[in-house]
Every structure is written in C-alpha cells, then in structure tokens.
C-alpha cells in the first residue's frame, strides 16, 4: 500500500511540473489518503504485536 502512495505522489509531482493541476491535485489527494491509511495499519499492527507479546 505504501508503494501505491509513492506512485501517486510521483504522478502528482510530474503532473504538477507539467501543469496538469487537476490531475496533480487528484493524485496528491489519493497519495495522501493511502499514506494515512498505511500509517493507521502500521500503528494497529504495532499495538496488536505488543498485546500478543504480553
């Protein structure tokens, strides 16, 4: 999932450089959503791992 966030971030950066503002905004939004979703899954897996050890 982090891979997709990075892909959309790269697409947003390239589109921003080329001047496609609508595409850049959409790609950046998708990358941001995927990043925070990945971050939430990371925190949940860390918490579950700590609970299982105890």
mmCIF file as Biopython writes it, N, C-alpha, C and O atoms, coordinates in Angstrom:
data_model
#
loop_
_atom_site.group_PDB
_atom_site.id
_atom_site.type_symbol
_atom_site.label_atom_id
_atom_site.label_alt_id
_atom_site.label_comp_id
_atom_site.label_asym_id
_atom_site.label_entity_id
_atom_site.label_seq_id
_atom_site.pdbx_PDB_ins_code
_atom_site.Cartn_x
_atom_site.Cartn_y
_atom_site.Cartn_z
_atom_site.occupancy
_atom_site.B_iso_or_equiv
_atom_site.auth_seq_id
_atom_site.auth_asym_id
_atom_site.pdbx_PDB_model_num
ATOM 1   N N  . UNK A ? 1  ? 0.830  -1.186  0.000   1.0 0.0 1  A 1 
ATOM 2   C CA . UNK A ? 1  ? 0.000  0.000   0.000   1.0 0.0 1  A 1 
ATOM 3   C C  . UNK A ? 1  ? 0.880  1.257   0.000   1.0 0.0 1  A 1 
ATOM 4   O O  . UNK A ? 1  ? 0.536  2.266   -0.616  1.0 0.0 1  A 1 
ATOM 5   N N  . UNK A ? 2  ? 1.986  1.183   0.679   1.0 0.0 2  A 1 
ATOM 6   C CA . UNK A ? 2  ? 2.914  2.312   0.665   1.0 0.0 2  A 1 
ATOM 7   C C  . UNK A ? 2  ? 3.438  2.538   -0.746  1.0 0.0 2  A 1 
ATOM 8   O O  . UNK A ? 2  ? 3.695  3.673   -1.146  1.0 0.0 2  A 1 
ATOM 9   N N  . UNK A ? 3  ? 3.594  1.453   -1.497  1.0 0.0 3  A 1 
ATOM 10  C CA . UNK A ? 3  ? 4.047  1.555   -2.889  1.0 0.0 3  A 1 
ATOM 11  C C  . UNK A ? 3  ? 3.071  2.407   -3.701  1.0 0.0 3  A 1 
ATOM 12  O O  . UNK A ? 3  ? 3.493  3.272   -4.469  1.0 0.0 3  A 1 
ATOM 13  N N  . UNK A ? 4  ? 1.762  2.165   -3.532  1.0 0.0 4  A 1 
ATOM 14  C CA . UNK A ? 4  ? 0.769  2.933   -4.281  1.0 0.0 4  A 1 
ATOM 15  C C  . UNK A ? 4  ? 0.759  4.397   -3.869  1.0 0.0 4  A 1 
ATOM 16  O O  . UNK A ? 4  ? 0.567  5.279   -4.707  1.0 0.0 4  A 1 
ATOM 17  N N  . UNK A ? 5  ? 0.962  4.657   -2.588  1.0 0.0 5  A 1 
ATOM 18  C CA . UNK A ? 5  ? 1.028  6.048   -2.131  1.0 0.0 5  A 1 
ATOM 19  C C  . UNK A ? 5  ? 2.205  6.760   -2.789  1.0 0.0 5  A 1 
ATOM 20  O O  . UNK A ? 5  ? 2.083  7.909   -3.214  1.0 0.0 5  A 1 
ATOM 21  N N  . UNK A ? 6  ? 3.334  6.081   -2.872  1.0 0.0 6  A 1 
ATOM 22  C CA . UNK A ? 6  ? 4.503  6.681   -3.511  1.0 0.0 6  A 1 
ATOM 23  C C  . UNK A ? 6  ? 4.298  6.857   -5.010  1.0 0.0 6  A 1 
ATOM 24  O O  . UNK A ? 6  ? 4.750  7.848   -5.584  1.0 0.0 6  A 1 
ATOM 25  N N  . UNK A ? 7  ? 3.619  5.905   -5.651  1.0 0.0 7  A 1 
ATOM 26  C CA . UNK A ? 7  ? 3.339  6.025   -7.083  1.0 0.0 7  A 1 
ATOM 27  C C  . UNK A ? 7  ? 2.457  7.236   -7.351  1.0 0.0 7  A 1 
ATOM 28  O O  . UNK A ? 7  ? 2.742  8.018   -8.259  1.0 0.0 7  A 1 
ATOM 29  N N  . UNK A ? 8  ? 1.395  7.401   -6.576  1.0 0.0 8  A 1 
ATOM 30  C CA . UNK A ? 8  ? 0.518  8.543   -6.773  1.0 0.0 8  A 1 
ATOM 31  C C  . UNK A ? 8  ? 1.223  9.854   -6.437  1.0 0.0 8  A 1 
ATOM 32  O O  . UNK A ? 8  ? 0.927  10.886  -7.039  1.0 0.0 8  A 1 
ATOM 33  N N  . UNK A ? 9  ? 2.147  9.823   -5.487  1.0 0.0 9  A 1 
ATOM 34  C CA . UNK A ? 9  ? 2.916  11.022  -5.175  1.0 0.0 9  A 1 
ATOM 35  C C  . UNK A ? 9  ? 3.797  11.411  -6.355  1.0 0.0 9  A 1 
ATOM 36  O O  . UNK A ? 9  ? 3.889  12.589  -6.701  1.0 0.0 9  A 1 
ATOM 37  N N  . UNK A ? 10 ? 4.439  10.437  -6.970  1.0 0.0 10 A 1 
ATOM 38  C CA . UNK A ? 10 ? 5.282  10.719  -8.136  1.0 0.0 10 A 1 
ATOM 39  C C  . UNK A ? 10 ? 4.429  11.235  -9.293  1.0 0.0 10 A 1 
ATOM 40  O O  . UNK A ? 10 ? 4.821  12.179  -9.979  1.0 0.0 10 A 1 
ATOM 41  N N  . UNK A ? 11 ? 3.269  10.625  -9.514  1.0 0.0 11 A 1 
ATOM 42  C CA . UNK A ? 11 ? 2.364  11.093  -10.568 1.0 0.0 11 A 1 
ATOM 43  C C  . UNK A ? 11 ? 1.944  12.531  -10.301 1.0 0.0 11 A 1 
ATOM 44  O O  . UNK A ? 11 ? 1.883  13.341  -11.226 1.0 0.0 11 A 1 
ATOM 45  N N  . UNK A ? 12 ? 1.655  12.853  -9.053  1.0 0.0 12 A 1 
ATOM 46  C CA . UNK A ? 12 ? 1.245  14.208  -8.697  1.0 0.0 12 A 1 
ATOM 47  C C  . UNK A ? 12 ? 2.376  15.198  -8.944  1.0 0.0 12 A 1 
ATOM 48  O O  . UNK A ? 12 ? 2.141  16.301  -9.437  1.0 0.0 12 A 1 
ATOM 49  N N  . UNK A ? 13 ? 3.601  14.809  -8.602  1.0 0.0 13 A 1 
ATOM 50  C CA . UNK A ? 13 ? 4.738  15.710  -8.817  1.0 0.0 13 A 1 
ATOM 51  C C  . UNK A ? 13 ? 4.994  15.944  -10.300 1.0 0.0 13 A 1 
ATOM 52  O O  . UNK A ? 13 ? 5.242  17.074  -10.719 1.0 0.0 13 A 1 
ATOM 53  N N  . UNK A ? 14 ? 4.935  14.883  -11.088 1.0 0.0 14 A 1 
ATOM 54  C CA . UNK A ? 14 ? 5.144  15.024  -12.532 1.0 0.0 14 A 1 
ATOM 55  C C  . UNK A ? 14 ? 4.032  15.853  -13.154 1.0 0.0 14 A 1 
ATOM 56  O O  . UNK A ? 14 ? 4.299  16.727  -13.979 1.0 0.0 14 A 1 
ATOM 57  N N  . UNK A ? 15 ? 2.798  15.590  -12.772 1.0 0.0 15 A 1 
ATOM 58  C CA . UNK A ? 15 ? 1.674  16.347  -13.318 1.0 0.0 15 A 1 
ATOM 59  C C  . UNK A ? 15 ? 1.742  17.808  -12.888 1.0 0.0 15 A 1 
ATOM 60  O O  . UNK A ? 15 ? 1.373  18.698  -13.654 1.0 0.0 15 A 1 
ATOM 61  N N  . UNK A ? 16 ? 2.207  18.057  -11.680 1.0 0.0 16 A 1 
ATOM 62  C CA . UNK A ? 16 ? 2.351  19.436  -11.220 1.0 0.0 16 A 1 
ATOM 63  C C  . UNK A ? 16 ? 3.402  20.197  -12.004 1.0 0.0 16 A 1 
ATOM 64  O O  . UNK A ? 16 ? 3.226  21.376  -12.311 1.0 0.0 16 A 1 
ATOM 65  N N  . UNK A ? 17 ? 4.493  19.522  -12.327 1.0 0.0 17 A 1 
ATOM 66  C CA . UNK A ? 17 ? 5.555  20.155  -13.114 1.0 0.0 17 A 1 
ATOM 67  C C  . UNK A ? 17 ? 5.067  20.453  -14.525 1.0 0.0 17 A 1 
ATOM 68  O O  . UNK A ? 17 ? 5.400  21.492  -15.096 1.0 0.0 17 A 1 
ATOM 69  N N  . UNK A ? 18 ? 4.280  19.543  -15.085 1.0 0.0 18 A 1 
ATOM 70  C CA . UNK A ? 18 ? 3.793  19.720  -16.445 1.0 0.0 18 A 1 
ATOM 71  C C  . UNK A ? 18 ? 2.591  20.656  -16.532 1.0 0.0 18 A 1 
ATOM 72  O O  . UNK A ? 18 ? 2.209  21.066  -17.628 1.0 0.0 18 A 1 
ATOM 73  N N  . UNK A ? 19 ? 1.998  20.995  -15.409 1.0 0.0 19 A 1 
ATOM 74  C CA . UNK A ? 19 ? 0.916  21.967  -15.397 1.0 0.0 19 A 1 
ATOM 75  C C  . UNK A ? 19 ? -0.480 21.383  -15.407 1.0 0.0 19 A 1 
ATOM 76  O O  . UNK A ? 19 ? -1.450 22.113  -15.614 1.0 0.0 19 A 1 
ATOM 77  N N  . UNK A ? 20 ? -0.605 20.095  -15.189 1.0 0.0 20 A 1 
ATOM 78  C CA . UNK A ? 20 ? -1.938 19.487  -15.114 1.0 0.0 20 A 1 
ATOM 79  C C  . UNK A ? 20 ? -2.438 19.602  -13.679 1.0 0.0 20 A 1 
ATOM 80  O O  . UNK A ? 20 ? -2.293 18.664  -12.895 1.0 0.0 20 A 1 
ATOM 81  N N  . UNK A ? 21 ? -3.015 20.726  -13.337 1.0 0.0 21 A 1 
ATOM 82  C CA . UNK A ? 21 ? -3.357 20.988  -11.937 1.0 0.0 21 A 1 
ATOM 83  C C  . UNK A ? 21 ? -4.446 20.052  -11.423 1.0 0.0 21 A 1 
ATOM 84  O O  . UNK A ? 21 ? -4.390 19.630  -10.268 1.0 0.0 21 A 1 
ATOM 85  N N  . UNK A ? 22 ? -5.422 19.722  -12.241 1.0 0.0 22 A 1 
ATOM 86  C CA . UNK A ? 22 ? -6.492 18.830  -11.783 1.0 0.0 22 A 1 
ATOM 87  C C  . UNK A ? 22 ? -5.981 17.435  -11.495 1.0 0.0 22 A 1 
ATOM 88  O O  . UNK A ? 22 ? -6.323 16.835  -10.476 1.0 0.0 22 A 1 
ATOM 89  N N  . UNK A ? 23 ? -5.158 16.920  -12.400 1.0 0.0 23 A 1 
ATOM 90  C CA . UNK A ? 23 ? -4.585 15.588  -12.221 1.0 0.0 23 A 1 
ATOM 91  C C  . UNK A ? 23 ? -3.618 15.568  -11.043 1.0 0.0 23 A 1 
ATOM 92  O O  . UNK A ? 23 ? -3.583 14.600  -10.283 1.0 0.0 23 A 1 
ATOM 93  N N  . UNK A ? 24 ? -2.844 16.620  -10.893 1.0 0.0 24 A 1 
ATOM 94  C CA . UNK A ? 24 ? -1.897 16.685  -9.776  1.0 0.0 24 A 1 
ATOM 95  C C  . UNK A ? 24 ? -2.628 16.712  -8.441  1.0 0.0 24 A 1 
ATOM 96  O O  . UNK A ? 24 ? -2.227 16.040  -7.491  1.0 0.0 24 A 1 
ATOM 97  N N  . UNK A ? 25 ? -3.689 17.484  -8.376  1.0 0.0 25 A 1 
ATOM 98  C CA . UNK A ? 25 ? -4.456 17.557  -7.131  1.0 0.0 25 A 1 
ATOM 99  C C  . UNK A ? 25 ? -5.106 16.234  -6.776  1.0 0.0 25 A 1 
ATOM 100 O O  . UNK A ? 25 ? -5.111 15.823  -5.616  1.0 0.0 25 A 1 
ATOM 101 N N  . UNK A ? 26 ? -5.660 15.564  -7.792  1.0 0.0 26 A 1 
ATOM 102 C CA . UNK A ? 26 ? -6.304 14.273  -7.549  1.0 0.0 26 A 1 
ATOM 103 C C  . UNK A ? 26 ? -5.281 13.225  -7.121  1.0 0.0 26 A 1 
ATOM 104 O O  . UNK A ? 26 ? -5.532 12.463  -6.188  1.0 0.0 26 A 1 
ATOM 105 N N  . UNK A ? 27 ? -4.146 13.181  -7.783  1.0 0.0 27 A 1 
ATOM 106 C CA . UNK A ? 27 ? -3.111 12.202  -7.432  1.0 0.0 27 A 1 
ATOM 107 C C  . UNK A ? 27 ? -2.537 12.477  -6.047  1.0 0.0 27 A 1 
ATOM 108 O O  . UNK A ? 27 ? -2.272 11.548  -5.285  1.0 0.0 27 A 1 
ATOM 109 N N  . UNK A ? 28 ? -2.348 13.732  -5.729  1.0 0.0 28 A 1 
ATOM 110 C CA . UNK A ? 28 ? -1.834 14.077  -4.406  1.0 0.0 28 A 1 
ATOM 111 C C  . UNK A ? 28 ? -2.840 13.701  -3.323  1.0 0.0 28 A 1 
ATOM 112 O O  . UNK A ? 28 ? -2.458 13.234  -2.250  1.0 0.0 28 A 1 
ATOM 113 N N  . UNK A ? 29 ? -4.109 13.904  -3.603  1.0 0.0 29 A 1 
ATOM 114 C CA . UNK A ? 29 ? -5.146 13.522  -2.640  1.0 0.0 29 A 1 
ATOM 115 C C  . UNK A ? 29 ? -5.176 12.021  -2.407  1.0 0.0 29 A 1 
ATOM 116 O O  . UNK A ? 29 ? -5.290 11.564  -1.269  1.0 0.0 29 A 1 
ATOM 117 N N  . UNK A ? 30 ? -5.075 11.253  -3.491  1.0 0.0 30 A 1 
ATOM 118 C CA . UNK A ? 30 ? -5.060 9.794   -3.362  1.0 0.0 30 A 1 
ATOM 119 C C  . UNK A ? 30 ? -3.816 9.337   -2.611  1.0 0.0 30 A 1 
ATOM 120 O O  . UNK A ? 30 ? -3.898 8.453   -1.759  1.0 0.0 30 A 1 
ATOM 121 N N  . UNK A ? 31 ? -2.675 9.927   -2.917  1.0 0.0 31 A 1 
ATOM 122 C CA . UNK A ? 31 ? -1.438 9.563   -2.223  1.0 0.0 31 A 1 
ATOM 123 C C  . UNK A ? 31 ? -1.538 9.869   -0.737  1.0 0.0 31 A 1 
ATOM 124 O O  . UNK A ? 31 ? -1.067 9.096   0.097   1.0 0.0 31 A 1 
ATOM 125 N N  . UNK A ? 32 ? -2.150 10.992  -0.413  1.0 0.0 32 A 1 
ATOM 126 C CA . UNK A ? 32 ? -2.293 11.364  0.999   1.0 0.0 32 A 1 
ATOM 127 C C  . UNK A ? 32 ? -3.219 10.386  1.723   1.0 0.0 32 A 1 
ATOM 128 O O  . UNK A ? 32 ? -2.921 9.974   2.844   1.0 0.0 32 A 1 
ATOM 129 N N  . UNK A ? 33 ? -4.318 10.015  1.108   1.0 0.0 33 A 1 
ATOM 130 C CA . UNK A ? 33 ? -5.243 9.061   1.728   1.0 0.0 33 A 1 
ATOM 131 C C  . UNK A ? 33 ? -4.557 7.721   1.943   1.0 0.0 33 A 1 
ATOM 132 O O  . UNK A ? 33 ? -4.656 7.134   3.020   1.0 0.0 33 A 1 
ATOM 133 N N  . UNK A ? 34 ? -3.857 7.233   0.912   1.0 0.0 34 A 1 
ATOM 134 C CA . UNK A ? 34 ? -3.172 5.946   1.041   1.0 0.0 34 A 1 
ATOM 135 C C  . UNK A ? 34 ? -2.069 5.990   2.091   1.0 0.0 34 A 1 
ATOM 136 O O  . UNK A ? 34 ? -1.851 5.007   2.799   1.0 0.0 34 A 1 
ATOM 137 N N  . UNK A ? 35 ? -1.376 7.109   2.198   1.0 0.0 35 A 1 
ATOM 138 C CA . UNK A ? 35 ? -0.322 7.240   3.200   1.0 0.0 35 A 1 
ATOM 139 C C  . UNK A ? 35 ? -0.896 7.151   4.608   1.0 0.0 35 A 1 
ATOM 140 O O  . UNK A ? 35 ? -0.365 6.433   5.455   1.0 0.0 35 A 1 
ATOM 141 N N  . UNK A ? 36 ? -1.988 7.885   4.862   1.0 0.0 36 A 1 
ATOM 142 C CA . UNK A ? 36 ? -2.568 7.854   6.204   1.0 0.0 36 A 1 
ATOM 143 C C  . UNK A ? 36 ? -3.210 6.510   6.509   1.0 0.0 36 A 1 
ATOM 144 O O  . UNK A ? 36 ? -3.230 6.078   7.661   1.0 0.0 36 A 1 
ATOM 145 N N  . UNK A ? 37 ? -3.739 5.842   5.479   1.0 0.0 37 A 1 
ATOM 146 C CA . UNK A ? 37 ? -4.283 4.508   5.675   1.0 0.0 37 A 1 
ATOM 147 C C  . UNK A ? 37 ? -3.161 3.536   6.040   1.0 0.0 37 A 1 
ATOM 148 O O  . UNK A ? 37 ? -3.319 2.714   6.942   1.0 0.0 37 A 1 
ATOM 149 N N  . UNK A ? 38 ? -2.030 3.629   5.340   1.0 0.0 38 A 1 
ATOM 150 C CA . UNK A ? 38 ? -0.864 2.804   5.655   1.0 0.0 38 A 1 
ATOM 151 C C  . UNK A ? 38 ? -0.365 3.082   7.067   1.0 0.0 38 A 1 
ATOM 152 O O  . UNK A ? 38 ? -0.017 2.157   7.801   1.0 0.0 38 A 1 
ATOM 153 N N  . UNK A ? 39 ? -0.332 4.345   7.442   1.0 0.0 39 A 1 
ATOM 154 C CA . UNK A ? 39 ? 0.119  4.727   8.775   1.0 0.0 39 A 1 
ATOM 155 C C  . UNK A ? 39 ? -0.804 4.151   9.848   1.0 0.0 39 A 1 
ATOM 156 O O  . UNK A ? 39 ? -0.329 3.675   10.879  1.0 0.0 39 A 1 
ATOM 157 N N  . UNK A ? 40 ? -2.108 4.191   9.618   1.0 0.0 40 A 1 
ATOM 158 C CA . UNK A ? 40 ? -3.064 3.628   10.573  1.0 0.0 40 A 1 
ATOM 159 C C  . UNK A ? 40 ? -2.867 2.123   10.710  1.0 0.0 40 A 1 
ATOM 160 O O  . UNK A ? 40 ? -2.890 1.594   11.821  1.0 0.0 40 A 1 
ATOM 161 N N  . UNK A ? 41 ? -2.671 1.422   9.576   1.0 0.0 41 A 1 
ATOM 162 C CA . UNK A ? 41 ? -2.427 -0.021  9.640   1.0 0.0 41 A 1 
ATOM 163 C C  . UNK A ? 41 ? -1.129 -0.337  10.372  1.0 0.0 41 A 1 
ATOM 164 O O  . UNK A ? 41 ? -1.050 -1.331  11.093  1.0 0.0 41 A 1 
ATOM 165 N N  . UNK A ? 42 ? -0.124 0.492   10.193  1.0 0.0 42 A 1 
ATOM 166 C CA . UNK A ? 42 ? 1.139  0.291   10.892  1.0 0.0 42 A 1 
ATOM 167 C C  . UNK A ? 42 ? 0.956  0.409   12.400  1.0 0.0 42 A 1 
ATOM 168 O O  . UNK A ? 42 ? 1.450  -0.428  13.155  1.0 0.0 42 A 1 
ATOM 169 N N  . UNK A ? 43 ? 0.258  1.430   12.832  1.0 0.0 43 A 1 
ATOM 170 C CA . UNK A ? 43 ? 0.028  1.633   14.266  1.0 0.0 43 A 1 
ATOM 171 C C  . UNK A ? 43 ? -0.795 0.488   14.841  1.0 0.0 43 A 1 
ATOM 172 O O  . UNK A ? 43 ? -0.501 -0.003  15.931  1.0 0.0 43 A 1 
ATOM 173 N N  . UNK A ? 44 ? -1.824 0.059   14.113  1.0 0.0 44 A 1 
ATOM 174 C CA . UNK A ? 44 ? -2.655 -1.051  14.587  1.0 0.0 44 A 1 
ATOM 175 C C  . UNK A ? 44 ? -1.834 -2.330  14.700  1.0 0.0 44 A 1 
ATOM 176 O O  . UNK A ? 44 ? -1.970 -3.063  15.679  1.0 0.0 44 A 1 
ATOM 177 N N  . UNK A ? 45 ? -0.983 -2.608  13.715  1.0 0.0 45 A 1 
ATOM 178 C CA . UNK A ? 45 ? -0.181 -3.833  13.776  1.0 0.0 45 A 1 
ATOM 179 C C  . UNK A ? 45 ? 0.843  -3.778  14.909  1.0 0.0 45 A 1 
ATOM 180 O O  . UNK A ? 45 ? 1.134  -4.806  15.521  1.0 0.0 45 A 1 
ATOM 181 N N  . UNK A ? 46 ? 1.383  -2.616  15.193  1.0 0.0 46 A 1 
ATOM 182 C CA . UNK A ? 46 ? 2.319  -2.480  16.316  1.0 0.0 46 A 1 
ATOM 183 C C  . UNK A ? 46 ? 1.599  -2.730  17.633  1.0 0.0 46 A 1 
ATOM 184 O O  . UNK A ? 46 ? 2.120  -3.429  18.503  1.0 0.0 46 A 1 
ATOM 185 N N  . UNK A ? 47 ? 0.411  -2.165  17.786  1.0 0.0 47 A 1 
ATOM 186 C CA . UNK A ? 47 ? -0.360 -2.355  19.021  1.0 0.0 47 A 1 
ATOM 187 C C  . UNK A ? 47 ? -0.730 -3.824  19.198  1.0 0.0 47 A 1 
ATOM 188 O O  . UNK A ? 47 ? -0.601 -4.372  20.292  1.0 0.0 47 A 1 
ATOM 189 N N  . UNK A ? 48 ? -1.194 -4.462  18.116  1.0 0.0 48 A 1 
ATOM 190 C CA . UNK A ? 48 ? -1.563 -5.879  18.205  1.0 0.0 48 A 1 
ATOM 191 C C  . UNK A ? 48 ? -0.332 -6.727  18.526  1.0 0.0 48 A 1 
ATOM 192 O O  . UNK A ? 48 ? -0.426 -7.682  19.296  1.0 0.0 48 A 1 
ATOM 193 N N  . UNK A ? 49 ? 0.812  -6.389  17.949  1.0 0.0 49 A 1 
ATOM 194 C CA . UNK A ? 49 ? 2.035  -7.125  18.256  1.0 0.0 49 A 1 
ATOM 195 C C  . UNK A ? 49 ? 2.449  -6.988  19.698  1.0 0.0 49 A 1 
ATOM 196 O O  . UNK A ? 49 ? 2.918  -7.952  20.302  1.0 0.0 49 A 1 
ATOM 197 N N  . UNK A ? 50 ? 2.283  -5.798  20.265  1.0 0.0 50 A 1 
ATOM 198 C CA . UNK A ? 50 ? 2.624  -5.593  21.678  1.0 0.0 50 A 1 
ATOM 199 C C  . UNK A ? 50 ? 1.664  -6.323  22.589  1.0 0.0 50 A 1 
ATOM 200 O O  . UNK A ? 50 ? 2.071  -6.847  23.626  1.0 0.0 50 A 1 
ATOM 201 N N  . UNK A ? 51 ? 0.394  -6.366  22.219  1.0 0.0 51 A 1 
ATOM 202 C CA . UNK A ? 51 ? -0.612 -7.056  23.052  1.0 0.0 51 A 1 
ATOM 203 C C  . UNK A ? 51 ? -0.369 -8.565  23.035  1.0 0.0 51 A 1 
ATOM 204 O O  . UNK A ? 51 ? -0.525 -9.230  24.059  1.0 0.0 51 A 1 
ATOM 205 N N  . UNK A ? 52 ? 0.012  -9.104  21.878  1.0 0.0 52 A 1 
ATOM 206 C CA . UNK A ? 52 ? 0.253  -10.547 21.777  1.0 0.0 52 A 1 
ATOM 207 C C  . UNK A ? 52 ? 1.454  -10.991 22.588  1.0 0.0 52 A 1 
ATOM 208 O O  . UNK A ? 52 ? 1.479  -12.119 23.081  1.0 0.0 52 A 1 
ATOM 209 N N  . UNK A ? 53 ? 2.454  -10.128 22.739  1.0 0.0 53 A 1 
ATOM 210 C CA . UNK A ? 53 ? 3.642  -10.489 23.495  1.0 0.0 53 A 1 
ATOM 211 C C  . UNK A ? 53 ? 3.361  -10.583 24.991  1.0 0.0 53 A 1 
ATOM 212 O O  . UNK A ? 53 ? 4.002  -11.355 25.704  1.0 0.0 53 A 1 
ATOM 213 N N  . UNK A ? 54 ? 2.414  -9.805  25.454  1.0 0.0 54 A 1 
ATOM 214 C CA . UNK A ? 54 ? 2.133  -9.758  26.901  1.0 0.0 54 A 1 
ATOM 215 C C  . UNK A ? 54 ? 1.260  -10.872 27.348  1.0 0.0 54 A 1 
ATOM 216 O O  . UNK A ? 54 ? 0.937  -10.966 28.532  1.0 0.0 54 A 1 
#
